[in-house]
């Protein structure tokens, strides 16, 4: 093969994955922030129900729903429902969820109001978590719509303070014997989406979501080593999500979920890393803030374990706090092993998304601790990345 052919081959190889990544990102950006149409009639051509509705909202300048008003209505409806049930008990009637007597009284006293159970089910409508998980009764958009999940970004500059040239695992089969030739600056990108497979599994609550997240670290500046993809992590998951409504310390509890999560790097030994988890998800929000708590429990891989000590590094749970302010979005993720002594390890990740033009945003990411990727699960370093994003958390 001539030097010219070799150069062409090496220049073409990295382009295809990036092109595929950008092609996958584009529909997500369109779904999240549709361009402002000249007239409502322009929205007719949009095929997806959710995207078409968002287009009409933008064309008609429809204001976001008042989440506080929805919460107040839910609280009042719940109080009325309790009073009617109490009246039934005083009169010696059995206290069903809503008796005929209670229903008749509600219709007589509140003829122009929505049913009580509907008002209660719409608590949190328009809030941050509702915008991502369709929690309120009137927010549900049906099944198999392509929806945003985690942030989608491209960081052309992703620097690390300590390159992990020789990954290590307690399993002898997963110990790299020959150091790799890696550069401290690479590129990183992440794709993430989800879709609802089942809606209202239990009455008007309980949705099954399927999600997928993929993040890649690309040694695009490592020309001496054919610019390889150093590490790609794949994370499919399925979650059963419930709407709830309670208050704790000024925060509104909005969602609770339980699911199965698989994460791996899809590589052969000695670079193979993977694990499976049962993961809970508790979501709270208030105004322009959202908090997500995720404790998890690892499903054992038995004797065939690529990384038997992964829980002591990637942790047993994490917390993510997100704040939106003036077009900017800030998020902080913290996770820990929840153990002391030599088993005490954790990580912090800060992300800042800021507006550039329309749906295009700038993105800064700072990570410090263990496990920026699966191959580095027990490797501590600081990472700083700068680039662009099309989607943030909310």
N, C-alpha and C positions, 0 to 999 in steps of 0.2 A: 504494500500500500504506500503511495507517495505521501510526502509531507503535506501537500495540499489537501489530499483526500483525508488524511488523518486530522488535520486542522478542522476541516468541514464536519467530520464526524463528531469531534469533541465540542464544536460550537453548537451543533444541532441537539445533542443529547439533553442538555439542561432545559431547552426551550419548551419541549413538549409538556413536561409536568407543570411548569408555570402557566402555560397557556390553558391547560385543563383546569388548573386551580382558579384562574381568573374567570374562565367560562362558568365554573360552578358558583362562583361568588356573585356574578351579575344578577341572576334571578332573585337571590336573597336581598340584594340591595333594592331592587325594584319592588319587591314585596313589602319591604320595611318602610321606604319613603318614596312613594310614587311621585313622578313629576307633576307639577301643577298644570292641569289641562286648561285649554282656552274656554271650553264649554263643557257642561255635564254630558252632552251627547258624545264627546270624545271618549268617555269611559265605557261606552257600549262595546267597543272592540276588545276589552280586556276579558280574558277567558275565566280566570280564577275568581270565585265569588268573593273571597276576602280582599283581594287586590282591587276588584271593581268597586266594592263598598268603600274602601279607603280613597279611591279616586273620586267618587261622588262627594265624600266628606270634604276633600280638599277643594274641589270645584265649587261647592256651595258654601265654603268657609264655615263648615259646621264646627262648633266649639266642642272641646273635650268634655265628657260627662263629668258632673260634679260628684266626686267620690265622697266628700263629706255629706252631701245631701243624701246619697244612697245609704250611707251608714246610719244617718239619723232616721231615715224612713224604716230601715231594718230594725233599729232599736225600738221605735214606736210600735211597729207591727208585732214585734215579739212581746211587748208589754200588753198590747191589746189581746193577743192570743192567750197570754197567761190569765188575764182577767176573765176572759170568756170561759176558759177551762175551769177557773175557780168558781164562777157562777154555776156551772154545770154541777160541780161537786156539792155546792151548798144546796142545790135543788134536788140532790140525790141521784143525779144521772151519772152514768159511767163516763170517765174522762177520756174519750178517744182523742186522736191527734186534732181533729176538728169535727165536732158533732154537728148534726143537722141544726140544732138550736143555735150553736155558735155561728154557723154559716148564715143562718137566717138573720141573726142579729147584726152580723157584719154587713150583710147586704142592706139592711134597713138603715143602719147608722152611717155607713160609709159607701153609699151607692156609686160614687164616682172614683173610688180608690181601687187600685189593683188588689188582687187577693193577698191576704196576709203572707201566705207562704211564698208568693212570688217576690214580695218586697224583702222578706228575710233572705231569700236566695240571691238577691242582687246586692247584698252588702259588698263593699269594696269595688263596685263597678267603676272602671276607669282608672284604677290605681296601677302602680308599676307592675306588681305581680299579676294582676288581672290582664294587663296588656300582653303579657308573654304566655300565660297559661289558660286564658279564657275561663276564669274561675266563676264569675257571676253568671247567673242563669241566662241573661240577655246578651252576654258576651260570646256565647258559644257559636262557632262558625262551622260546625260539622266536622266530618272526618276526612283524612287524607288530603289536607291542605299543606302546602310547603311552608313551614313557619321558621322564624329565627330561633336560635337557641343561645349558644355562647357567642362571644365576639368573633367577628370575621376580620382578619387583618393580614397585611403583608409588611414585614419589617426587613427592608433591604440591608440594614445595618443591625447586627445582633452580636454584641461583644461579650466575652466572658473573661473573668479575671484568672481562671484556672482551667486550662484545657485538659480534659480527661482522655489521655491518649491510651490508657490501658485499663479499661473497665474491669471491675472485680466483683465476684459473687462468692459467698461461702461454698456454693456447689462447685466442686472442681471442674465439672464439665462446662461451666459458664465463666471460666477465668481466661481472659485474653493473654496470651503468652508473648506476642510481638507488639510493641508499641506502634500506634498509628501515626501518620504524618498529618496533623490537623492545624488549621489556622485559628487564631483567637477571635476572628471576625467572620461571621457567616450571615446567611439570611434565614429568616423564620417566617412561616405563614401558617395560619389556622383557618380551617373551614368547619362550620358547625350548622346543623339544621335539625329539625324534629317534625314529626307529623302525628296527628291524633288518630289512633286506630279504632278506638271504641269511645263513644260518648254517652254519658249518663248511664253508667252501668248499674247504679243503685238509685232509682227514682230520677231526681234531677241533679245527681252528684256522682262523682267517681268516673274519671276519664283515664284511658290507657294511652300513654304517649310512647312513641319510639324515637330515640334520639341518636345522632351520630356526630362525633367530633374527631377531626384529624388535624394533627399539628406536625410540621416537618421542619427540620434543621438542615439547611443546604449549604455545603461548603463551596459556594459559588465563586469565591475568590481564591480557591486552592487550585490554581491551574496546574501545578506540578503533580497533582494527584487526580487529574481528570474531573475535578469539580463534583465530588460524589454527594449524594444525600446521606449525611452522617447518621440521622435518626428520624424516623417517622413513627408517631404513636397513633394507634387506632383505638377508638373508644365508642363502641355501640352500647346502648342501654335501653331498657324498657322500664317505665314507671307507671304506677297506679296513683293518680293524683286526686286528692279530695279538697274541696273548698271548705274552709271553716271561718269562723268569725269570733274573735275574742280580743280583749285588750290586756296588755301587760306592760307596765311601766311606760305608758304613753305610746306604745307600739300596737299595731293591729295585726293579730295573727290571721293570715289569709289562706295558707295552704299547708297541707301535710301530704307526704308521698312516701311510698316504699317501692323499691325496684331492684333490678339486677343489673350489674355493671361489669363489663369486661374491658380490660385495657391490656394492650400488648404492642410490641414493636414489629411483629411479623418477621423476625429474623431467625436464622439458624444458629446453632451453638457455634462458638461460645458467646455470641452477642444476644441470644434470645432472652427476653424478659417479658413476663406476663403475670396477671393475677385476675381473680374474679371476686366480686364483692356483693353483699346485700347492703343496699344503701338507703338510708332514710333521708328525708328532705323536709325541713321545716322553714316556712317562709313568713316573714313579717315585713310590714312597710308602714310608712308615715310620710305624707306629703311627697317630697322628692328624695326620699331615702328608702332603701330596701335592704333587708338582711336575710341571708340564707344560711342555715345551719345544716351540715351534712355529716352525721355520724355514720360509720360503716363497719361492717364485720366481714372479714375475709373468709372466703370459701377455700378450704385447704386443697392444695394440689397433691397431697400425699408425699411420697418419696420422690416423685418426678417434679421437683420444684426448681425453677430457674433462679429464684431469689427468696430463699426461706426467711430472711430477716427484713423483708420489705416494709412491714408494718412499723418497724422501729425507725424508719426513715421517711417514707411517704405518709406515715401517720395513721391514725384511727378516726380521723374526722377533720373537717375544715369549716371555716366561717368566711363568708364573703359579704362585705358591706359596700353598697353602691350609692353614690350621691350624684344627682343631676343639678347643675346650676348654670343658668345663662347659656345654654347650648353646649356646655362642657359636661363630661361625665367622668367621675373619679371612682375607682374601685380598689378595694384592698382585700386580698385573700390571705388568711392565716391558717396554717395547719400544724398539727403536732402529734407526736407519737403517744402522748398521754401516759408516759412512763418517766421515771426518774433515773438518775445516775448515768451510766454509760449508754442507756437506751433512750435518753432524752434528745430528740432531734426534731427539727421542724423547718418551716420556711415561711417567708412573706413575699407576696407579689403585689406591686402597685401598678395600676394601669390608668392612663389619662387619655381620654379621647376628646379632641377639640375640633371645632368646625373649620373646614377649608372652603368648600364650595358644594352646595346642594347636599347630596348624600355622601360625598367624599369628606373624610375626616382625617386629621393627623392622629397618630397614636404613639404614645411613649409607654414603654414597659420596663420596670425594674424588678428584678428577682434576686433574693438572697436566701441561701439555705441549701437544703438537700433536695434532690429530685426534681430539677427543672424538666428533665425528661426521664423516661424509664431506664435508659442505658446508664444514666447518671443518678439512679435512685439513691445510692449511698455515697455520692460525691458532692461535696459542698463547694459552692462557688457563687460569685455575684455575676449577674447578667444584666446588660442594659441594651434595649432595642428601641429603634426609632423608625417609623414608617407611616403607613396610611391604613385606615380601616373603612369598611363600608357598613359595618354593624357593630354596635356596642351591646351591653347587656339589655338596655331598655331604650 
